[in-house]
Amino acid sequence: MKKNTLALLAVGLFFIAIGGIGAALTYQKAFDSVHFDHQETVAVEDIQNLSITGTSAAVYLTKTNAKEISVNVEGLNADSKVYTLDSNKNSETLHLNINEMEQSSNTILDYLNTGIVRVTIEIPDSIETLSLSTETGTVSINHLTLSALAIKTEVGSIDINDSQLDQLNVKNTAGFTDITQSIFQQLTINSDAGSTNLTKVVADETEITTDVGQIDFSQVTGKLTAQTNAGAIVLSNPTIDQDVTLTTNFGTITVLTENTPENLTIETSHQLGKVSLFDKAESKALFGNGTHLMKLTTDTGTISVSTAPDEEYTSEYN
């Protein structure tokens, strides 16, 4: 009886091993059928402007020292899309369209949520302006220098880091926008629904508008204008001797600074909520000649302007 049991156990383990090997081979075959890596280059002679449209994949833009644009589409796509690149030139503008076409693969991965597609576009120094329009997915920009950049996305996050742009215009229907360690002359962000975060940004003028979502500034220079219908606004700067207009219909406004302002007028307006300006329940405050104006407005919510200890500021906002 014991020998029969051991024999049955051995046979069972054998068939389990065979099944495991078969499943692994099936998965590898399915993986190979939907994995792709496609690269194209486009000459940019006499091209100063670039327009990119299409794709629901994650888009990564970065700088290159080459004399041509490089487009690489790579990933594991359980949706079995085929990606092609169309390009046409109009005067000094190059139009790139990344097309997506569905195809049937009938693999095991069709039933798994494993679709990951990355489009990497390397931009030469000769390009001065760039416009990018995507449907869904992440837009990530690193180490890019341009005169003007316009981004439009329906649903997805936008991440910009270590870039220098004279003008940046972002239109985001729904998604998160994060900008760090970048330099601008004019920065404009318009979002229907989504939060915005700016950290260590140098700009002459910044304007942010969102219907629903929080707006966060940390170490942002220049003139600031921010408005949200529903959401909090937070500004944390070492100094706040700058022109600032922050408006929210429903939400709190919080301003933190390391030092008391030297040349600032603060004006607040609210219907329901409390106001505290450097621990004083006052609606206005004057510092120095008051050359710069800070206007803080909320219909419903508290308004607070205060100094934060150095250690708190460093740990929380750097």
Secondary structure, 3 states (H helix, E strand, C coil): CHHHHHHHHHHHHHHHHHHHHHHHHHHHHHHHHHEEEEEEEEECCCCCEEEEEECCCEEEEEEECCCEEEEEEEEECCCCEEEEEEEEEECCEEEEEEEEEECCCCCHHHHCCCCEEEEEEEEECCCCEEEEEEEECCEEEECCEEEEEEEEEEECCEEEECCEEEEEEEEEEECCEEEEEEEEEEEEEEEEECCEEEEEEEEEEEEEEEEECCEEEEEECCEEEEEEEECCEEEEECCCCCCEEEEEEECCEEEEECCCCCCEEEEEEEEECCEEECCECCCEEEECCCCEEEEEEEEECCEEEEECCHHHHHHHHC
